[in-house]
Each structure stands twice: as C-alpha cells, then as structure tokens.
C-alpha cells in the first residue's frame, strides 16, 4: 500500500482499490459456491430421477392380476 505524507494512513485511492479488491474476491467466492450448489442440486435431481425410473420399470414388470 502506498503511504501518503506522514500520517501513516493509506491515501483514498489505495483504500478504494483495496475495498474493490475485497469485493471482487468475495464475488468470485460466491460464484464458486453458487456453481457448487447448482452441481449438487443437479446431481440430486439426477439421482431422484434415476430411482424414479427404476421404480417405474419395476412396477411395469409386475404381472397384472386378472
């Protein structure tokens, strides 16, 4: 960080850059977690559909009473 003058605190431009960097990193993390959540949800739906299809096939394979 740049230090301006003798005050020991960073100048306003440096503070803004640091804040924006933190925001961008947080957004990247959120997007990563959103993609992970979507993949997990998609896998859960795929598993649910597969078990549903298996149940439907088993029901179709049973002979009808008559």
Phi and psi restraints in degrees (range 20) as a CNS / XPLOR table:
assign (resid 1 and name C) (resid 2 and name N)
       (resid 2 and name CA) (resid 2 and name C) 1.0 -79.4 20.0 2
assign (resid 2 and name N) (resid 2 and name CA)
       (resid 2 and name C) (resid 3 and name N) 1.0 141.3 20.0 2
assign (resid 2 and name C) (resid 3 and name N)
       (resid 3 and name CA) (resid 3 and name C) 1.0 -111.7 20.0 2
assign (resid 3 and name N) (resid 3 and name CA)
       (resid 3 and name C) (resid 4 and name N) 1.0 126.7 20.0 2
assign (resid 3 and name C) (resid 4 and name N)
       (resid 4 and name CA) (resid 4 and name C) 1.0 -108.4 20.0 2
assign (resid 4 and name N) (resid 4 and name CA)
       (resid 4 and name C) (resid 5 and name N) 1.0 126.2 20.0 2
assign (resid 4 and name C) (resid 5 and name N)
       (resid 5 and name CA) (resid 5 and name C) 1.0 71.6 20.0 2
assign (resid 5 and name N) (resid 5 and name CA)
       (resid 5 and name C) (resid 6 and name N) 1.0 -163.2 20.0 2
assign (resid 5 and name C) (resid 6 and name N)
       (resid 6 and name CA) (resid 6 and name C) 1.0 -96.6 20.0 2
assign (resid 6 and name N) (resid 6 and name CA)
       (resid 6 and name C) (resid 7 and name N) 1.0 -1.6 20.0 2
assign (resid 6 and name C) (resid 7 and name N)
       (resid 7 and name CA) (resid 7 and name C) 1.0 -69.7 20.0 2
assign (resid 7 and name N) (resid 7 and name CA)
       (resid 7 and name C) (resid 8 and name N) 1.0 -24.5 20.0 2
assign (resid 7 and name C) (resid 8 and name N)
       (resid 8 and name CA) (resid 8 and name C) 1.0 85.1 20.0 2
assign (resid 8 and name N) (resid 8 and name CA)
       (resid 8 and name C) (resid 9 and name N) 1.0 -1.9 20.0 2
assign (resid 8 and name C) (resid 9 and name N)
       (resid 9 and name CA) (resid 9 and name C) 1.0 -104.7 20.0 2
assign (resid 9 and name N) (resid 9 and name CA)
       (resid 9 and name C) (resid 10 and name N) 1.0 146.0 20.0 2
assign (resid 9 and name C) (resid 10 and name N)
       (resid 10 and name CA) (resid 10 and name C) 1.0 -66.9 20.0 2
assign (resid 10 and name N) (resid 10 and name CA)
       (resid 10 and name C) (resid 11 and name N) 1.0 152.6 20.0 2
assign (resid 10 and name C) (resid 11 and name N)
       (resid 11 and name CA) (resid 11 and name C) 1.0 -71.3 20.0 2
assign (resid 11 and name N) (resid 11 and name CA)
       (resid 11 and name C) (resid 12 and name N) 1.0 168.6 20.0 2
assign (resid 11 and name C) (resid 12 and name N)
       (resid 12 and name CA) (resid 12 and name C) 1.0 -61.4 20.0 2
assign (resid 12 and name N) (resid 12 and name CA)
       (resid 12 and name C) (resid 13 and name N) 1.0 -40.6 20.0 2
assign (resid 12 and name C) (resid 13 and name N)
       (resid 13 and name CA) (resid 13 and name C) 1.0 -61.1 20.0 2
assign (resid 13 and name N) (resid 13 and name CA)
       (resid 13 and name C) (resid 14 and name N) 1.0 -43.3 20.0 2
assign (resid 13 and name C) (resid 14 and name N)
       (resid 14 and name CA) (resid 14 and name C) 1.0 -66.6 20.0 2
assign (resid 14 and name N) (resid 14 and name CA)
       (resid 14 and name C) (resid 15 and name N) 1.0 -40.1 20.0 2
assign (resid 14 and name C) (resid 15 and name N)
       (resid 15 and name CA) (resid 15 and name C) 1.0 -63.0 20.0 2
assign (resid 15 and name N) (resid 15 and name CA)
       (resid 15 and name C) (resid 16 and name N) 1.0 -42.2 20.0 2
assign (resid 15 and name C) (resid 16 and name N)
       (resid 16 and name CA) (resid 16 and name C) 1.0 -64.0 20.0 2
assign (resid 16 and name N) (resid 16 and name CA)
       (resid 16 and name C) (resid 17 and name N) 1.0 -44.8 20.0 2
assign (resid 16 and name C) (resid 17 and name N)
       (resid 17 and name CA) (resid 17 and name C) 1.0 -60.5 20.0 2
assign (resid 17 and name N) (resid 17 and name CA)
       (resid 17 and name C) (resid 18 and name N) 1.0 -41.3 20.0 2
assign (resid 17 and name C) (resid 18 and name N)
       (resid 18 and name CA) (resid 18 and name C) 1.0 -65.1 20.0 2
assign (resid 18 and name N) (resid 18 and name CA)
       (resid 18 and name C) (resid 19 and name N) 1.0 -43.1 20.0 2
assign (resid 18 and name C) (resid 19 and name N)
       (resid 19 and name CA) (resid 19 and name C) 1.0 -63.6 20.0 2
assign (resid 19 and name N) (resid 19 and name CA)
       (resid 19 and name C) (resid 20 and name N) 1.0 -45.4 20.0 2
assign (resid 19 and name C) (resid 20 and name N)
       (resid 20 and name CA) (resid 20 and name C) 1.0 -64.2 20.0 2
assign (resid 20 and name N) (resid 20 and name CA)
       (resid 20 and name C) (resid 21 and name N) 1.0 -37.9 20.0 2
assign (resid 20 and name C) (resid 21 and name N)
       (resid 21 and name CA) (resid 21 and name C) 1.0 -61.3 20.0 2
assign (resid 21 and name N) (resid 21 and name CA)
       (resid 21 and name C) (resid 22 and name N) 1.0 -42.9 20.0 2
assign (resid 21 and name C) (resid 22 and name N)
       (resid 22 and name CA) (resid 22 and name C) 1.0 -63.6 20.0 2
assign (resid 22 and name N) (resid 22 and name CA)
       (resid 22 and name C) (resid 23 and name N) 1.0 -40.9 20.0 2
assign (resid 22 and name C) (resid 23 and name N)
       (resid 23 and name CA) (resid 23 and name C) 1.0 -63.8 20.0 2
assign (resid 23 and name N) (resid 23 and name CA)
       (resid 23 and name C) (resid 24 and name N) 1.0 -45.3 20.0 2
assign (resid 23 and name C) (resid 24 and name N)
       (resid 24 and name CA) (resid 24 and name C) 1.0 -64.2 20.0 2
assign (resid 24 and name N) (resid 24 and name CA)
       (resid 24 and name C) (resid 25 and name N) 1.0 -40.0 20.0 2
assign (resid 24 and name C) (resid 25 and name N)
       (resid 25 and name CA) (resid 25 and name C) 1.0 -65.1 20.0 2
assign (resid 25 and name N) (resid 25 and name CA)
       (resid 25 and name C) (resid 26 and name N) 1.0 -40.4 20.0 2
assign (resid 25 and name C) (resid 26 and name N)
       (resid 26 and name CA) (resid 26 and name C) 1.0 -63.8 20.0 2
assign (resid 26 and name N) (resid 26 and name CA)
       (resid 26 and name C) (resid 27 and name N) 1.0 -42.4 20.0 2
assign (resid 26 and name C) (resid 27 and name N)
       (resid 27 and name CA) (resid 27 and name C) 1.0 -62.5 20.0 2
assign (resid 27 and name N) (resid 27 and name CA)
       (resid 27 and name C) (resid 28 and name N) 1.0 -40.1 20.0 2
assign (resid 27 and name C) (resid 28 and name N)
       (resid 28 and name CA) (resid 28 and name C) 1.0 -61.1 20.0 2
assign (resid 28 and name N) (resid 28 and name CA)
       (resid 28 and name C) (resid 29 and name N) 1.0 -42.7 20.0 2
assign (resid 28 and name C) (resid 29 and name N)
       (resid 29 and name CA) (resid 29 and name C) 1.0 -63.1 20.0 2
assign (resid 29 and name N) (resid 29 and name CA)
       (resid 29 and name C) (resid 30 and name N) 1.0 -44.1 20.0 2
assign (resid 29 and name C) (resid 30 and name N)
       (resid 30 and name CA) (resid 30 and name C) 1.0 -62.0 20.0 2
assign (resid 30 and name N) (resid 30 and name CA)
       (resid 30 and name C) (resid 31 and name N) 1.0 -43.1 20.0 2
assign (resid 30 and name C) (resid 31 and name N)
       (resid 31 and name CA) (resid 31 and name C) 1.0 -64.2 20.0 2
assign (resid 31 and name N) (resid 31 and name CA)
       (resid 31 and name C) (resid 32 and name N) 1.0 -38.8 20.0 2
assign (resid 31 and name C) (resid 32 and name N)
       (resid 32 and name CA) (resid 32 and name C) 1.0 -61.7 20.0 2
assign (resid 32 and name N) (resid 32 and name CA)
       (resid 32 and name C) (resid 33 and name N) 1.0 -47.3 20.0 2
assign (resid 32 and name C) (resid 33 and name N)
       (resid 33 and name CA) (resid 33 and name C) 1.0 -66.0 20.0 2
assign (resid 33 and name N) (resid 33 and name CA)
       (resid 33 and name C) (resid 34 and name N) 1.0 -33.7 20.0 2
assign (resid 33 and name C) (resid 34 and name N)
       (resid 34 and name CA) (resid 34 and name C) 1.0 -63.3 20.0 2
assign (resid 34 and name N) (resid 34 and name CA)
       (resid 34 and name C) (resid 35 and name N) 1.0 -41.9 20.0 2
assign (resid 34 and name C) (resid 35 and name N)
       (resid 35 and name CA) (resid 35 and name C) 1.0 -65.8 20.0 2
assign (resid 35 and name N) (resid 35 and name CA)
       (resid 35 and name C) (resid 36 and name N) 1.0 -40.0 20.0 2
assign (resid 35 and name C) (resid 36 and name N)
       (resid 36 and name CA) (resid 36 and name C) 1.0 -63.8 20.0 2
assign (resid 36 and name N) (resid 36 and name CA)
       (resid 36 and name C) (resid 37 and name N) 1.0 -46.4 20.0 2
assign (resid 36 and name C) (resid 37 and name N)
       (resid 37 and name CA) (resid 37 and name C) 1.0 -59.5 20.0 2
assign (resid 37 and name N) (resid 37 and name CA)
       (resid 37 and name C) (resid 38 and name N) 1.0 -42.1 20.0 2
assign (resid 37 and name C) (resid 38 and name N)
       (resid 38 and name CA) (resid 38 and name C) 1.0 -64.6 20.0 2
assign (resid 38 and name N) (resid 38 and name CA)
       (resid 38 and name C) (resid 39 and name N) 1.0 -40.2 20.0 2
assign (resid 38 and name C) (resid 39 and name N)
       (resid 39 and name CA) (resid 39 and name C) 1.0 -65.9 20.0 2
assign (resid 39 and name N) (resid 39 and name CA)
       (resid 39 and name C) (resid 40 and name N) 1.0 -41.6 20.0 2
assign (resid 39 and name C) (resid 40 and name N)
       (resid 40 and name CA) (resid 40 and name C) 1.0 -64.4 20.0 2
assign (resid 40 and name N) (resid 40 and name CA)
       (resid 40 and name C) (resid 41 and name N) 1.0 -43.7 20.0 2
assign (resid 40 and name C) (resid 41 and name N)
       (resid 41 and name CA) (resid 41 and name C) 1.0 -63.6 20.0 2
assign (resid 41 and name N) (resid 41 and name CA)
       (resid 41 and name C) (resid 42 and name N) 1.0 -40.9 20.0 2
assign (resid 41 and name C) (resid 42 and name N)
       (resid 42 and name CA) (resid 42 and name C) 1.0 -64.7 20.0 2
assign (resid 42 and name N) (resid 42 and name CA)
       (resid 42 and name C) (resid 43 and name N) 1.0 -40.6 20.0 2
assign (resid 42 and name C) (resid 43 and name N)
       (resid 43 and name CA) (resid 43 and name C) 1.0 -65.5 20.0 2
assign (resid 43 and name N) (resid 43 and name CA)
       (resid 43 and name C) (resid 44 and name N) 1.0 -38.9 20.0 2
assign (resid 43 and name C) (resid 44 and name N)
       (resid 44 and name CA) (resid 44 and name C) 1.0 -64.1 20.0 2
assign (resid 44 and name N) (resid 44 and name CA)
       (resid 44 and name C) (resid 45 and name N) 1.0 -41.6 20.0 2
assign (resid 44 and name C) (resid 45 and name N)
       (resid 45 and name CA) (resid 45 and name C) 1.0 -65.1 20.0 2
assign (resid 45 and name N) (resid 45 and name CA)
       (resid 45 and name C) (resid 46 and name N) 1.0 -40.4 20.0 2
assign (resid 45 and name C) (resid 46 and name N)
       (resid 46 and name CA) (resid 46 and name C) 1.0 -62.5 20.0 2
assign (resid 46 and name N) (resid 46 and name CA)
       (resid 46 and name C) (resid 47 and name N) 1.0 -42.9 20.0 2
assign (resid 46 and name C) (resid 47 and name N)
       (resid 47 and name CA) (resid 47 and name C) 1.0 -64.4 20.0 2
assign (resid 47 and name N) (resid 47 and name CA)
       (resid 47 and name C) (resid 48 and name N) 1.0 -42.9 20.0 2
assign (resid 47 and name C) (resid 48 and name N)
       (resid 48 and name CA) (resid 48 and name C) 1.0 -62.7 20.0 2
assign (resid 48 and name N) (resid 48 and name CA)
       (resid 48 and name C) (resid 49 and name N) 1.0 -42.9 20.0 2
assign (resid 48 and name C) (resid 49 and name N)
       (resid 49 and name CA) (resid 49 and name C) 1.0 -65.9 20.0 2
assign (resid 49 and name N) (resid 49 and name CA)
       (resid 49 and name C) (resid 50 and name N) 1.0 -38.4 20.0 2
assign (resid 49 and name C) (resid 50 and name N)
       (resid 50 and name CA) (resid 50 and name C) 1.0 -65.6 20.0 2
assign (resid 50 and name N) (resid 50 and name CA)
       (resid 50 and name C) (resid 51 and name N) 1.0 -42.1 20.0 2
assign (resid 50 and name C) (resid 51 and name N)
       (resid 51 and name CA) (resid 51 and name C) 1.0 -69.8 20.0 2
assign (resid 51 and name N) (resid 51 and name CA)
       (resid 51 and name C) (resid 52 and name N) 1.0 -33.3 20.0 2
assign (resid 51 and name C) (resid 52 and name N)
       (resid 52 and name CA) (resid 52 and name C) 1.0 -65.3 20.0 2
assign (resid 52 and name N) (resid 52 and name CA)
       (resid 52 and name C) (resid 53 and name N) 1.0 -43.2 20.0 2
assign (resid 52 and name C) (resid 53 and name N)
       (resid 53 and name CA) (resid 53 and name C) 1.0 -65.3 20.0 2
assign (resid 53 and name N) (resid 53 and name CA)
       (resid 53 and name C) (resid 54 and name N) 1.0 -39.4 20.0 2
assign (resid 53 and name C) (resid 54 and name N)
       (resid 54 and name CA) (resid 54 and name C) 1.0 -64.2 20.0 2
assign (resid 54 and name N) (resid 54 and name CA)
       (resid 54 and name C) (resid 55 and name N) 1.0 -42.2 20.0 2
assign (resid 54 and name C) (resid 55 and name N)
       (resid 55 and name CA) (resid 55 and name C) 1.0 -64.2 20.0 2
assign (resid 55 and name N) (resid 55 and name CA)
       (resid 55 and name C) (resid 56 and name N) 1.0 -41.5 20.0 2
assign (resid 55 and name C) (resid 56 and name N)
       (resid 56 and name CA) (resid 56 and name C) 1.0 -65.1 20.0 2
assign (resid 56 and name N) (resid 56 and name CA)
       (resid 56 and name C) (resid 57 and name N) 1.0 -40.6 20.0 2
assign (resid 56 and name C) (resid 57 and name N)
       (resid 57 and name CA) (resid 57 and name C) 1.0 -66.8 20.0 2
assign (resid 57 and name N) (resid 57 and name CA)
       (resid 57 and name C) (resid 58 and name N) 1.0 -38.4 20.0 2
assign (resid 57 and name C) (resid 58 and name N)
       (resid 58 and name CA) (resid 58 and name C) 1.0 -66.3 20.0 2
assign (resid 58 and name N) (resid 58 and name CA)
       (resid 58 and name C) (resid 59 and name N) 1.0 -38.5 20.0 2
assign (resid 58 and name C) (resid 59 and name N)
       (resid 59 and name CA) (resid 59 and name C) 1.0 -67.5 20.0 2
assign (resid 59 and name N) (resid 59 and name CA)
       (resid 59 and name C) (resid 60 and name N) 1.0 -37.2 20.0 2
assign (resid 59 and name C) (resid 60 and name N)
       (resid 60 and name CA) (resid 60 and name C) 1.0 -70.8 20.0 2
assign (resid 60 and name N) (resid 60 and name CA)
       (resid 60 and name C) (resid 61 and name N) 1.0 -27.3 20.0 2
assign (resid 60 and name C) (resid 61 and name N)
       (resid 61 and name CA) (resid 61 and name C) 1.0 -79.1 20.0 2
assign (resid 61 and name N) (resid 61 and name CA)
       (resid 61 and name C) (resid 62 and name N) 1.0 -17.0 20.0 2
assign (resid 61 and name C) (resid 62 and name N)
       (resid 62 and name CA) (resid 62 and name C) 1.0 -74.5 20.0 2
assign (resid 62 and name N) (resid 62 and name CA)
       (resid 62 and name C) (resid 63 and name N) 1.0 136.0 20.0 2
assign (resid 62 and name C) (resid 63 and name N)
       (resid 63 and name CA) (resid 63 and name C) 1.0 -68.7 20.0 2
assign (resid 63 and name N) (resid 63 and name CA)
       (resid 63 and name C) (resid 64 and name N) 1.0 146.2 20.0 2
assign (resid 63 and name C) (resid 64 and name N)
       (resid 64 and name CA) (resid 64 and name C) 1.0 -81.1 20.0 2
assign (resid 64 and name N) (resid 64 and name CA)
       (resid 64 and name C) (resid 65 and name N) 1.0 137.8 20.0 2
assign (resid 64 and name C) (resid 65 and name N)
       (resid 65 and name CA) (resid 65 and name C) 1.0 -77.0 20.0 2
assign (resid 65 and name N) (resid 65 and name CA)
       (resid 65 and name C) (resid 66 and name N) 1.0 136.5 20.0 2
